[in-house]
């Protein structure tokens, strides 16, 4: 035997060296002595058996080649550091190929020997442990009902796909060697589009299936849906040049991840295919079931994206698909999302904005069509937002009605408008006082004691009840019953005028007019705009408005026309008997001091 092949390290007693050498050769742990150049000096029988060869055949071979230590840069560097004495220990897990064709997982440890320039390389077969870990991981990462990947695995795969987009595919991703389950389809393809797509879907009406037929049938339906989704993904995944993953994210929510997508059209095709597949009836245990799905589709460049942002976009788009009518797919729209984000930002700051005094009122005159005198004004709220600038009511009133902040905001508008009307009255004691008209949302009637609020504000400001007009939309007033109707009646009995705003655009239930405590109809601007083309006037427009005006007068109501913009419109409205007009012909909404200038002055042109 060559002297260098002996495992003796220092001057020791010959019997001790023989014992150590025998122990080395007979050890059940596969081992080899490696010199500073990385060459095998000696190998025991266990290592030879593990690699399917003889110990003598391993001598003089590069240890790194035997156990695949040079396949990635990080492992190779750590191994070289141990050989050079710059690192005390190194351990890694490698997948080795046995000569008989089977694969095995090995835990490789490289550590220096005491008082010797050589290192000891040991290799432990951890295949069984690795297989157990793989089984446990599979159970942990898969849904037991559908056997699809679950939310955890979906996000892991999505994150890996996004990270791999930023790597040089030719060099490979070192993490894949440590854990091949992280390996993305992109890595196998040596290049890709650098794009990623998600179809995020939710079954419409699945809860009804569970509630009526039971969870067992519901689970069978989920499994059948999973099979059809997998078929669709196979067709529109690999066959069209990209990797895919179908996952159940929870409940009746599924997602299809498409790596290296080729554009929005590919994802749109996939979404259409999914909808078509799910529209086919399901035959389950004697039950024939039909379901539909709503799908949110996101497709974009992978670089620079995050898993959280992608899923937020997919979730938002899924919500749009449901809001648009269900049973459809919707593509993510950055502009629509920006609007949603703006709406969300407005919603979160609306209540504090009232306390911070960010709202102001402007007033638009209501002009008597017979003589041009200003009879009243409509109070219009504006939000001086610190970020978005001055916002008109249509930007935030709907949000306020949804979250309930309309009650607090409406109370502020009512109090501010009444206080201003009383101030005009004080400043012009010799002139006929003008009334102020304030818009009221139906939620203010339901969620607050509107009657008590109005009574308290009138008493506090000193404004006479007949100088206050409350405007409610036609749809709100026409369906009034119970508490809202009682509130309107109490306000009317108090002397407050009730007006129906935008009349003609809602229910237009004329029978209600005789039973409601209404004193004013405000014709929607769409009727007045029909008067604009005087050269080619439509007689039907004028006949409709004339009929509405006559009907209102017979019921004892006055009529205000909105959106009066030309003198021709004003003339025709006056001719058919309309009482007051409102619009840019007379004035845009203006600050309170401008209204003060109009009180008591010459009539406006009519």
GUKETOR-736482 format. One record per residue (C-alpha): residue in three letters; x, y, z. Coordinates in nm, 2 decimals. Layout:
BEGIN
REC   residuo        x        y        z
REC       ALA        X        Y        Z
...
END
This chain:
BEGIN
REC   residuo        x        y        z
REC       UNK     0.00     0.00     0.00
REC       UNK     0.12     0.34    -0.08
REC       UNK     0.23     0.52     0.24
REC       UNK     0.01     0.82     0.16
REC       UNK    -0.29     0.60     0.15
REC       UNK    -0.27     0.52     0.52
REC       UNK    -0.49     0.72     0.75
REC       UNK    -0.20     0.76     1.00
REC       UNK    -0.17     1.13     1.07
REC       UNK     0.12     1.17     1.32
REC       UNK     0.39     0.96     1.47
REC       UNK     0.19     0.70     1.67
REC       UNK     0.24     0.35     1.79
REC       UNK     0.20     0.10     1.50
REC       UNK    -0.08    -0.09     1.68
REC       UNK    -0.27     0.23     1.72
REC       UNK    -0.23     0.31     1.36
REC       UNK    -0.35    -0.03     1.26
REC       UNK    -0.65     0.00     1.48
REC       UNK    -0.74     0.34     1.34
REC       UNK    -0.69     0.22     0.98
REC       UNK    -0.91    -0.08     1.05
REC       UNK    -1.18     0.14     1.20
REC       UNK    -1.16     0.38     0.90
REC       UNK    -1.21     0.10     0.65
REC       UNK    -1.48    -0.08     0.85
REC       UNK    -1.68     0.23     0.95
REC       UNK    -2.05     0.22     0.84
REC       UNK    -2.02     0.60     0.76
REC       UNK    -1.89     0.66     0.41
REC       UNK    -1.56     0.85     0.44
REC       UNK    -1.26     0.96     0.25
REC       UNK    -0.93     1.14     0.33
REC       UNK    -0.87     1.43     0.09
REC       UNK    -0.55     1.63     0.05
REC       UNK    -0.52     2.00     0.01
REC       UNK    -0.56     1.98    -0.37
REC       UNK    -0.90     1.81    -0.32
REC       UNK    -0.77     1.46    -0.43
REC       UNK    -0.89     1.15    -0.25
REC       UNK    -0.60     0.99    -0.06
REC       UNK    -0.80     0.70     0.09
REC       UNK    -1.16     0.59     0.09
REC       UNK    -1.34     0.33     0.30
REC       UNK    -1.56     0.04     0.19
REC       UNK    -1.88     0.22     0.28
REC       UNK    -1.81     0.52     0.05
REC       UNK    -1.71     0.27    -0.23
REC       UNK    -2.04     0.08    -0.18
REC       UNK    -2.24     0.40    -0.18
REC       UNK    -2.09     0.50    -0.51
REC       UNK    -2.10     0.15    -0.66
REC       UNK    -1.73     0.09    -0.70
REC       UNK    -1.42    -0.03    -0.51
REC       UNK    -1.21     0.18    -0.26
REC       UNK    -0.90     0.16    -0.48
REC       UNK    -1.09     0.30    -0.77
REC       UNK    -1.16     0.62    -0.57
REC       UNK    -0.80     0.71    -0.50
REC       UNK    -0.65     0.99    -0.69
REC       UNK    -0.99     1.11    -0.80
REC       UNK    -1.12     1.46    -0.73
REC       UNK    -1.34     1.45    -0.43
REC       UNK    -1.56     1.73    -0.56
REC       UNK    -1.65     1.53    -0.87
REC       UNK    -1.75     1.23    -0.66
REC       UNK    -2.01     1.41    -0.46
REC       UNK    -2.10     1.70    -0.70
REC       UNK    -1.94     1.99    -0.50
REC       UNK    -1.85     2.19    -0.81
REC       UNK    -2.20     2.23    -0.96
REC       UNK    -2.26     2.57    -0.81
REC       UNK    -2.03     2.85    -0.71
REC       UNK    -2.13     2.90    -0.35
REC       UNK    -2.08     2.53    -0.26
REC       UNK    -1.75     2.51    -0.45
REC       UNK    -1.62     2.82    -0.27
REC       UNK    -1.70     2.69     0.07
REC       UNK    -1.54     2.36     0.00
REC       UNK    -1.22     2.53    -0.12
REC       UNK    -1.21     2.74     0.19
REC       UNK    -1.20     2.42     0.41
REC       UNK    -0.92     2.27     0.20
REC       UNK    -0.72     2.58     0.25
REC       UNK    -0.77     2.59     0.62
REC       UNK    -0.98     2.91     0.62
REC       UNK    -1.30     2.74     0.73
REC       UNK    -1.35     2.49     1.01
REC       UNK    -1.64     2.29     0.86
REC       UNK    -1.87     2.27     0.56
REC       UNK    -2.19     2.07     0.51
REC       UNK    -2.43     2.04     0.22
REC       UNK    -2.69     1.81     0.08
REC       UNK    -2.64     1.67    -0.27
REC       UNK    -2.83     1.44    -0.50
REC       UNK    -2.60     1.17    -0.63
REC       UNK    -2.65     0.92    -0.91
REC       UNK    -2.57     0.55    -0.83
REC       UNK    -2.42     0.35    -1.12
REC       UNK    -2.72     0.13    -1.12
REC       UNK    -2.94     0.43    -1.22
REC       UNK    -3.11     0.51    -0.89
REC       UNK    -3.07     0.84    -0.72
REC       UNK    -2.99     0.91    -0.36
REC       UNK    -2.97     1.21    -0.13
REC       UNK    -2.65     1.24     0.06
REC       UNK    -2.54     1.48     0.34
REC       UNK    -2.18     1.57     0.27
REC       UNK    -1.96     1.70     0.55
REC       UNK    -1.60     1.83     0.50
REC       UNK    -1.39     1.90     0.81
REC       UNK    -1.01     1.93     0.87
REC       UNK    -0.83     1.66     1.07
REC       UNK    -0.64     1.76     1.38
REC       UNK    -0.27     1.81     1.33
REC       UNK    -0.29     1.73     0.96
REC       UNK    -0.31     1.92     0.64
REC       UNK    -0.57     1.67     0.51
REC       UNK    -0.95     1.69     0.55
REC       UNK    -1.21     1.42     0.62
REC       UNK    -1.50     1.40     0.38
REC       UNK    -1.80     1.20     0.51
REC       UNK    -2.11     1.11     0.32
REC       UNK    -2.43     1.00     0.49
REC       UNK    -2.72     0.85     0.29
REC       UNK    -3.02     1.06     0.40
REC       UNK    -3.26     0.94     0.12
REC       UNK    -3.51     0.79     0.36
REC       UNK    -3.51     1.11     0.58
REC       UNK    -3.54     1.32     0.27
REC       UNK    -3.83     1.11     0.13
REC       UNK    -4.01     1.14     0.46
REC       UNK    -3.95     1.52     0.46
REC       UNK    -4.08     1.53     0.10
REC       UNK    -4.40     1.34     0.20
REC       UNK    -4.46     1.57     0.49
REC       UNK    -4.39     1.87     0.28
REC       UNK    -4.63     1.75     0.02
REC       UNK    -4.90     1.71     0.28
REC       UNK    -4.82     2.05     0.42
REC       UNK    -4.83     2.22     0.08
REC       UNK    -5.13     2.05    -0.08
REC       UNK    -5.50     2.08    -0.03
REC       UNK    -5.65     1.75     0.09
REC       UNK    -5.98     1.80    -0.09
REC       UNK    -5.86     1.88    -0.44
REC       UNK    -5.50     1.75    -0.41
REC       UNK    -5.39     2.08    -0.57
REC       UNK    -5.11     2.30    -0.43
REC       UNK    -5.24     2.52    -0.15
REC       UNK    -5.19     2.88    -0.07
REC       UNK    -4.85     2.84     0.09
REC       UNK    -4.70     2.65    -0.21
REC       UNK    -4.87     2.89    -0.46
REC       UNK    -4.70     3.19    -0.29
REC       UNK    -4.37     3.01    -0.27
REC       UNK    -4.38     2.92    -0.64
REC       UNK    -4.49     3.28    -0.72
REC       UNK    -4.21     3.43    -0.52
REC       UNK    -3.95     3.20    -0.68
REC       UNK    -4.08     3.28    -1.03
REC       UNK    -4.05     3.65    -0.96
REC       UNK    -3.70     3.61    -0.81
REC       UNK    -3.58     3.40    -1.10
REC       UNK    -3.68     3.67    -1.34
REC       UNK    -3.41     3.88    -1.20
REC       UNK    -3.14     3.62    -1.23
REC       UNK    -2.93     3.52    -1.53
REC       UNK    -3.09     3.20    -1.63
REC       UNK    -2.77     3.07    -1.79
REC       UNK    -2.59     3.08    -1.46
REC       UNK    -2.88     2.92    -1.28
REC       UNK    -3.02     2.98    -0.93
REC       UNK    -2.80     2.83    -0.65
REC       UNK    -3.12     2.78    -0.43
REC       UNK    -3.25     2.52    -0.67
REC       UNK    -2.96     2.29    -0.58
REC       UNK    -3.04     2.33    -0.21
REC       UNK    -3.41     2.26    -0.26
REC       UNK    -3.52     2.14    -0.60
REC       UNK    -3.89     2.19    -0.50
REC       UNK    -3.81     2.56    -0.55
REC       UNK    -3.71     2.51    -0.90
REC       UNK    -3.93     2.70    -1.14
REC       UNK    -4.03     2.59    -1.49
REC       UNK    -3.84     2.89    -1.62
REC       UNK    -3.51     2.75    -1.50
REC       UNK    -3.55     2.44    -1.72
REC       UNK    -3.60     2.65    -2.03
REC       UNK    -3.29     2.86    -2.05
REC       UNK    -3.46     3.19    -2.10
REC       UNK    -3.81     3.32    -2.11
REC       UNK    -4.03     3.61    -2.17
REC       UNK    -3.97     3.77    -1.83
REC       UNK    -4.35     3.81    -1.78
REC       UNK    -4.59     3.65    -1.54
REC       UNK    -4.97     3.60    -1.53
REC       UNK    -5.23     3.51    -1.28
REC       UNK    -5.60     3.40    -1.32
REC       UNK    -5.76     3.44    -0.98
REC       UNK    -6.11     3.29    -0.97
REC       UNK    -6.40     3.24    -0.73
REC       UNK    -6.70     3.02    -0.78
REC       UNK    -7.03     3.21    -0.80
REC       UNK    -7.29     3.07    -0.56
REC       UNK    -7.08     2.79    -0.42
REC       UNK    -7.21     2.86    -0.07
REC       UNK    -7.56     2.77    -0.18
REC       UNK    -7.43     2.43    -0.29
REC       UNK    -7.29     2.37     0.06
REC       UNK    -7.60     2.50     0.23
REC       UNK    -7.85     2.30     0.03
REC       UNK    -7.66     1.97    -0.06
REC       UNK    -7.41     1.95     0.22
REC       UNK    -7.03     1.98     0.24
REC       UNK    -6.97     1.63     0.10
REC       UNK    -7.12     1.73    -0.23
REC       UNK    -6.95     2.07    -0.20
REC       UNK    -6.61     1.89    -0.17
REC       UNK    -6.68     1.67    -0.47
REC       UNK    -6.77     1.98    -0.67
REC       UNK    -6.44     2.14    -0.57
REC       UNK    -6.24     1.84    -0.67
REC       UNK    -6.42     1.83    -1.01
REC       UNK    -6.36     2.20    -1.06
REC       UNK    -5.99     2.14    -0.98
REC       UNK    -5.97     1.87    -1.25
REC       UNK    -6.11     2.10    -1.51
REC       UNK    -5.89     2.38    -1.41
REC       UNK    -5.59     2.15    -1.44
REC       UNK    -5.69     2.05    -1.79
REC       UNK    -5.73     2.41    -1.90
REC       UNK    -5.39     2.50    -1.75
REC       UNK    -5.22     2.21    -1.93
REC       UNK    -5.36     2.33    -2.26
REC       UNK    -5.28     2.69    -2.21
REC       UNK    -4.96     2.64    -2.02
REC       UNK    -4.69     2.40    -2.16
REC       UNK    -4.85     2.37    -2.50
REC       UNK    -4.82     2.75    -2.54
REC       UNK    -4.47     2.78    -2.41
REC       UNK    -4.50     2.86    -2.04
REC       UNK    -4.50     2.69    -1.70
REC       UNK    -4.82     2.68    -1.49
REC       UNK    -4.94     2.60    -1.14
REC       UNK    -5.30     2.55    -1.04
REC       UNK    -5.38     2.60    -0.67
REC       UNK    -5.67     2.61    -0.43
REC       UNK    -5.62     2.92    -0.22
REC       UNK    -5.90     2.84     0.02
REC       UNK    -6.28     2.80     0.02
REC       UNK    -6.40     2.83    -0.34
REC       UNK    -6.10     3.04    -0.45
REC       UNK    -5.85     2.90    -0.71
REC       UNK    -5.56     3.05    -0.89
REC       UNK    -5.36     2.96    -1.20
REC       UNK    -5.00     3.09    -1.22
REC       UNK    -4.85     3.12    -1.57
REC       UNK    -4.48     3.17    -1.58
REC       UNK    -4.32     3.33    -1.89
REC       UNK    -4.65     3.44    -2.02
REC       UNK    -4.66     3.58    -2.37
REC       UNK    -4.90     3.87    -2.30
REC       UNK    -5.25     3.95    -2.19
REC       UNK    -5.41     3.77    -2.48
REC       UNK    -5.27     3.44    -2.35
REC       UNK    -5.42     3.50    -2.01
REC       UNK    -5.75     3.61    -2.17
REC       UNK    -5.76     3.29    -2.37
REC       UNK    -5.70     3.09    -2.05
REC       UNK    -5.97     3.28    -1.87
REC       UNK    -6.22     3.22    -2.15
REC       UNK    -6.13     2.85    -2.16
REC       UNK    -6.18     2.82    -1.78
REC       UNK    -6.53     2.99    -1.80
REC       UNK    -6.63     2.76    -2.08
REC       UNK    -6.51     2.45    -1.90
REC       UNK    -6.69     2.54    -1.58
REC       UNK    -7.02     2.61    -1.76
REC       UNK    -7.05     2.25    -1.86
REC       UNK    -7.27     2.07    -1.60
REC       UNK    -7.11     1.86    -1.32
REC       UNK    -7.26     1.51    -1.26
REC       UNK    -7.18     1.43    -0.89
REC       UNK    -7.34     1.13    -0.71
REC       UNK    -7.67     1.16    -0.89
REC       UNK    -7.67     1.54    -0.87
REC       UNK    -7.64     1.75    -1.18
REC       UNK    -7.49     2.09    -1.08
REC       UNK    -7.41     2.40    -1.28
REC       UNK    -7.17     2.67    -1.16
REC       UNK    -7.00     2.97    -1.29
REC       UNK    -6.70     3.17    -1.19
REC       UNK    -6.57     3.52    -1.17
REC       UNK    -6.20     3.56    -1.28
REC       UNK    -5.96     3.84    -1.21
REC       UNK    -5.67     3.84    -1.47
REC       UNK    -5.33     4.01    -1.41
REC       UNK    -5.04     3.99    -1.66
REC       UNK    -4.73     4.20    -1.65
REC       UNK    -4.35     4.21    -1.65
REC       UNK    -4.22     3.99    -1.36
REC       UNK    -3.91     4.21    -1.29
REC       UNK    -3.99     4.47    -1.02
REC       UNK    -4.32     4.30    -0.92
REC       UNK    -4.38     4.14    -0.58
REC       UNK    -4.60     3.85    -0.49
REC       UNK    -4.80     4.08    -0.25
REC       UNK    -4.86     4.34    -0.52
REC       UNK    -4.96     4.08    -0.78
REC       UNK    -5.21     3.91    -0.56
REC       UNK    -5.36     4.25    -0.45
REC       UNK    -5.41     4.34    -0.81
REC       UNK    -5.56     3.99    -0.88
REC       UNK    -5.79     4.02    -0.58
REC       UNK    -5.90     4.37    -0.69
REC       UNK    -5.97     4.25    -1.04
REC       UNK    -6.17     3.95    -0.91
REC       UNK    -6.38     4.20    -0.72
REC       UNK    -6.44     4.40    -1.04
REC       UNK    -6.55     4.08    -1.22
REC       UNK    -6.81     4.01    -0.95
REC       UNK    -6.92     4.37    -0.93
REC       UNK    -6.96     4.37    -1.31
REC       UNK    -7.21     4.09    -1.30
REC       UNK    -7.03     3.76    -1.22
REC       UNK    -6.97     3.47    -1.46
REC       UNK    -6.70     3.67    -1.65
REC       UNK    -6.34     3.76    -1.65
REC       UNK    -6.19     4.10    -1.60
REC       UNK    -5.84     4.22    -1.69
REC       UNK    -5.65     4.44    -1.44
REC       UNK    -5.68     4.81    -1.54
REC       UNK    -5.42     5.04    -1.39
REC       UNK    -5.64     5.34    -1.44
REC       UNK    -5.94     5.18    -1.28
REC       UNK    -5.72     5.07    -0.99
REC       UNK    -5.58     5.42    -0.95
REC       UNK    -5.94     5.54    -0.92
REC       UNK    -6.01     5.27    -0.66
REC       UNK    -5.70     5.37    -0.47
REC       UNK    -5.81     5.74    -0.48
REC       UNK    -6.15     5.64    -0.36
REC       UNK    -6.00     5.44    -0.08
REC       UNK    -5.78     5.73     0.02
REC       UNK    -6.08     5.96     0.02
REC       UNK    -6.28     5.72     0.23
REC       UNK    -6.01     5.69     0.49
REC       UNK    -5.98     6.07     0.53
REC       UNK    -6.34     6.18     0.49
REC       UNK    -6.44     6.18     0.85
REC       UNK    -6.13     6.36     0.98
REC       UNK    -6.17     6.61     0.70
REC       UNK    -6.49     6.74     0.85
REC       UNK    -6.32     6.80     1.18
REC       UNK    -6.02     6.97     1.01
REC       UNK    -6.25     7.21     0.83
REC       UNK    -6.15     7.10     0.48
REC       UNK    -6.51     7.15     0.34
REC       UNK    -6.65     7.47     0.21
REC       UNK    -6.99     7.57     0.05
REC       UNK    -7.06     7.75    -0.27
REC       UNK    -7.40     7.87    -0.37
REC       UNK    -7.58     7.88    -0.71
REC       UNK    -7.87     8.12    -0.75
REC       UNK    -8.23     8.00    -0.81
REC       UNK    -8.39     8.27    -1.04
REC       UNK    -8.75     8.36    -1.08
REC       UNK    -8.82     8.31    -1.46
REC       UNK    -9.09     8.57    -1.46
REC       UNK    -8.88     8.87    -1.34
REC       UNK    -8.52     8.75    -1.31
REC       UNK    -8.50     8.80    -0.93
REC       UNK    -8.29     8.57    -0.71
REC       UNK    -8.54     8.38    -0.50
REC       UNK    -8.30     8.14    -0.34
REC       UNK    -7.97     7.95    -0.36
REC       UNK    -7.86     7.59    -0.36
REC       UNK    -7.58     7.51    -0.13
REC       UNK    -7.31     7.29    -0.30
REC       UNK    -7.03     7.14    -0.09
REC       UNK    -6.67     7.13    -0.20
REC       UNK    -6.38     6.94    -0.05
REC       UNK    -6.05     7.13    -0.05
REC       UNK    -5.84     6.81    -0.03
REC       UNK    -5.47     6.86     0.06
REC       UNK    -5.36     6.60    -0.19
REC       UNK    -5.63     6.60    -0.47
REC       UNK    -5.73     6.96    -0.47
REC       UNK    -6.08     7.09    -0.49
REC       UNK    -6.33     6.81    -0.53
REC       UNK    -6.69     6.83    -0.65
REC       UNK    -6.97     6.64    -0.46
REC       UNK    -6.98     6.36    -0.71
REC       UNK    -6.62     6.26    -0.61
REC       UNK    -6.70     6.20    -0.24
REC       UNK    -7.08     6.21    -0.15
REC       UNK    -7.13     5.85    -0.27
REC       UNK    -6.84     5.74    -0.05
REC       UNK    -6.99     5.93     0.24
REC       UNK    -7.32     5.76     0.19
REC       UNK    -7.16     5.42     0.19
REC       UNK    -6.96     5.46     0.51
REC       UNK    -7.21     5.67     0.70
REC       UNK    -7.00     5.98     0.72
REC       UNK    -7.27     6.16     0.52
REC       UNK    -7.46     6.21     0.85
REC       UNK    -7.18     6.42     1.01
REC       UNK    -7.10     6.59     0.68
REC       UNK    -7.47     6.66     0.60
REC       UNK    -7.52     6.81     0.95
REC       UNK    -7.23     7.05     0.89
REC       UNK    -7.36     7.15     0.55
REC       UNK    -7.70     7.21     0.69
REC       UNK    -7.58     7.42     0.98
REC       UNK    -7.33     7.62     0.76
REC       UNK    -7.59     7.69     0.49
REC       UNK    -7.86     7.80     0.74
REC       UNK    -7.61     8.03     0.92
REC       UNK    -7.51     8.19     0.60
REC       UNK    -7.87     8.24     0.48
REC       UNK    -7.95     8.41     0.82
REC       UNK    -7.64     8.63     0.78
REC       UNK    -7.75     8.75     0.43
REC       UNK    -8.09     8.83     0.59
REC       UNK    -7.92     9.04     0.86
REC       UNK    -7.70     9.21     0.61
REC       UNK    -7.99     9.31     0.38
REC       UNK    -8.28     9.37     0.61
REC       UNK    -8.48     9.58     0.36
REC       UNK    -8.47     9.31     0.09
REC       UNK    -8.69     9.01     0.04
REC       UNK    -8.50     8.72     0.21
REC       UNK    -8.38     8.44     0.00
REC       UNK    -8.42     8.07     0.09
REC       UNK    -8.14     7.82     0.09
REC       UNK    -8.17     7.47    -0.06
REC       UNK    -7.97     7.19     0.09
REC       UNK    -7.93     6.84    -0.05
REC       UNK    -8.01     6.56     0.19
REC       UNK    -7.92     6.19     0.15
REC       UNK    -8.17     5.93     0.24
REC       UNK    -7.92     5.78     0.48
REC       UNK    -7.94     6.10     0.68
REC       UNK    -8.31     6.03     0.73
REC       UNK    -8.25     5.67     0.84
REC       UNK    -7.93     5.71     1.05
REC       UNK    -7.99     6.03     1.23
REC       UNK    -8.28     6.23     1.38
REC       UNK    -8.30     6.47     1.09
REC       UNK    -8.61     6.64     1.23
REC       UNK    -8.44     6.71     1.56
REC       UNK    -8.12     6.83     1.37
REC       UNK    -8.32     7.07     1.15
REC       UNK    -8.52     7.21     1.44
REC       UNK    -8.21     7.26     1.65
REC       UNK    -8.01     7.43     1.37
REC       UNK    -8.30     7.66     1.28
REC       UNK    -8.34     7.76     1.64
REC       UNK    -7.97     7.81     1.68
REC       UNK    -7.92     8.02     1.37
REC       UNK    -8.25     8.20     1.38
REC       UNK    -8.35     8.12     1.03
REC       UNK    -8.72     8.09     0.96
REC       UNK    -8.83     7.74     0.85
REC       UNK    -8.98     7.86     0.52
REC       UNK    -8.64     7.99     0.42
REC       UNK    -8.50     7.63     0.42
REC       UNK    -8.56     7.39     0.14
REC       UNK    -8.44     7.03     0.16
REC       UNK    -8.37     6.84    -0.16
REC       UNK    -8.39     6.46    -0.19
REC       UNK    -8.35     6.26    -0.50
REC       UNK    -8.65     6.12    -0.67
REC       UNK    -8.55     5.76    -0.60
REC       UNK    -8.51     5.84    -0.23
REC       UNK    -8.84     6.02    -0.20
REC       UNK    -9.06     5.80    -0.42
REC       UNK    -8.99     5.49    -0.21
REC       UNK    -9.04     5.67     0.12
REC       UNK    -9.24     5.48     0.38
REC       UNK    -9.23     5.44     0.75
REC       UNK    -8.97     5.65     0.92
REC       UNK    -8.85     5.85     0.62
REC       UNK    -9.21     5.95     0.53
REC       UNK    -9.28     6.05     0.89
REC       UNK    -8.97     6.26     0.89
REC       UNK    -9.06     6.44     0.57
REC       UNK    -9.41     6.50     0.70
REC       UNK    -9.27     6.64     1.03
REC       UNK    -9.03     6.87     0.84
REC       UNK    -9.31     7.00     0.62
REC       UNK    -9.54     7.06     0.92
REC       UNK    -9.25     7.26     1.06
REC       UNK    -9.26     7.49     0.76
REC       UNK    -8.96     7.35     0.58
REC       UNK    -9.00     7.31     0.20
REC       UNK    -8.93     6.96     0.05
REC       UNK    -8.80     6.94    -0.31
REC       UNK    -8.76     6.64    -0.53
REC       UNK    -8.42     6.67    -0.71
REC       UNK    -8.35     6.54    -1.06
REC       UNK    -8.72     6.46    -1.12
REC       UNK    -8.78     6.25    -1.42
REC       UNK    -8.47     6.03    -1.39
REC       UNK    -8.59     5.78    -1.12
REC       UNK    -8.92     5.61    -1.06
REC       UNK    -9.13     5.90    -1.19
REC       UNK    -9.43     5.76    -0.99
REC       UNK    -9.67     6.04    -1.03
REC       UNK    -9.92     5.88    -0.79
REC       UNK    -9.68     5.94    -0.50
REC       UNK    -9.68     6.32    -0.56
REC       UNK   -10.02     6.36    -0.42
REC       UNK    -9.94     6.17    -0.10
REC       UNK    -9.59     6.31    -0.02
REC       UNK    -9.53     6.64     0.16
REC       UNK    -9.35     6.78    -0.14
REC       UNK    -9.37     7.15    -0.24
REC       UNK    -9.11     7.17    -0.53
REC       UNK    -9.01     6.96    -0.83
REC       UNK    -8.66     7.02    -0.98
REC       UNK    -8.66     6.90    -1.34
REC       UNK    -8.35     6.71    -1.43
REC       UNK    -8.11     6.89    -1.66
REC       UNK    -8.16     6.62    -1.94
REC       UNK    -8.51     6.77    -2.01
REC       UNK    -8.37     7.13    -2.04
REC       UNK    -8.07     7.02    -2.26
REC       UNK    -8.33     6.90    -2.51
REC       UNK    -8.41     7.27    -2.56
REC       UNK    -8.06     7.37    -2.67
REC       UNK    -8.10     7.33    -3.05
REC       UNK    -8.35     7.60    -3.11
REC       UNK    -8.32     7.57    -3.49
REC       UNK    -8.41     7.20    -3.48
REC       UNK    -8.62     7.19    -3.16
REC       UNK    -8.79     6.86    -3.08
REC       UNK    -9.16     6.94    -3.00
REC       UNK    -9.18     6.62    -2.79
REC       UNK    -8.93     6.77    -2.53
REC       UNK    -9.13     7.08    -2.48
REC       UNK    -9.46     6.88    -2.46
REC       UNK    -9.32     6.66    -2.19
REC       UNK    -9.19     6.95    -1.98
REC       UNK    -9.51     7.14    -2.03
REC       UNK    -9.71     6.84    -1.91
REC       UNK    -9.50     6.80    -1.60
REC       UNK    -9.52     7.17    -1.52
REC       UNK    -9.90     7.17    -1.56
REC       UNK    -9.93     6.86    -1.35
REC       UNK    -9.71     7.00    -1.07
REC       UNK    -9.91     7.33    -1.07
REC       UNK   -10.24     7.14    -1.04
REC       UNK   -10.09     6.96    -0.74
REC       UNK    -9.99     7.29    -0.59
REC       UNK    -9.62     7.24    -0.65
REC       UNK    -9.36     7.48    -0.80
REC       UNK    -9.11     7.38    -1.07
REC       UNK    -8.75     7.45    -1.09
REC       UNK    -8.55     7.38    -1.41
REC       UNK    -8.19     7.28    -1.37
REC       UNK    -7.90     7.33    -1.62
REC       UNK    -8.04     7.64    -1.79
REC       UNK    -7.75     7.76    -2.00
REC       UNK    -7.90     7.98    -2.28
REC       UNK    -8.15     8.26    -2.30
REC       UNK    -8.34     8.05    -2.56
REC       UNK    -8.39     7.78    -2.30
REC       UNK    -8.50     8.03    -2.04
REC       UNK    -8.75     8.18    -2.28
REC       UNK    -8.91     7.85    -2.37
REC       UNK    -8.92     7.74    -2.00
REC       UNK    -9.09     8.07    -1.91
REC       UNK    -9.34     8.03    -2.19
REC       UNK    -9.45     7.69    -2.07
REC       UNK    -9.49     7.82    -1.71
REC       UNK    -9.18     7.69    -1.53
REC       UNK    -9.13     7.89    -1.21
REC       UNK    -8.76     7.91    -1.14
REC       UNK    -8.44     7.83    -1.32
REC       UNK    -8.09     7.74    -1.22
REC       UNK    -7.78     7.72    -1.43
REC       UNK    -7.48     7.88    -1.58
REC       UNK    -7.69     8.13    -1.77
REC       UNK    -7.74     8.31    -1.44
REC       UNK    -7.43     8.21    -1.24
REC       UNK    -7.19     7.92    -1.17
REC       UNK    -7.17     7.81    -0.80
REC       UNK    -6.99     8.10    -0.62
REC       UNK    -6.86     8.20    -0.28
REC       UNK    -7.11     8.36    -0.03
REC       UNK    -6.98     8.71    -0.09
REC       UNK    -7.08     8.69    -0.46
REC       UNK    -7.43     8.59    -0.36
REC       UNK    -7.45     8.89    -0.13
REC       UNK    -7.38     9.11    -0.43
REC       UNK    -7.68     8.97    -0.62
REC       UNK    -7.93     9.03    -0.34
REC       UNK    -8.14     9.34    -0.39
REC       UNK    -7.97     9.43    -0.72
REC       UNK    -8.13     9.45    -1.07
REC       UNK    -8.29     9.12    -1.18
REC       UNK    -8.07     8.87    -1.37
REC       UNK    -8.14     8.83    -1.75
REC       UNK    -8.42     8.58    -1.82
END
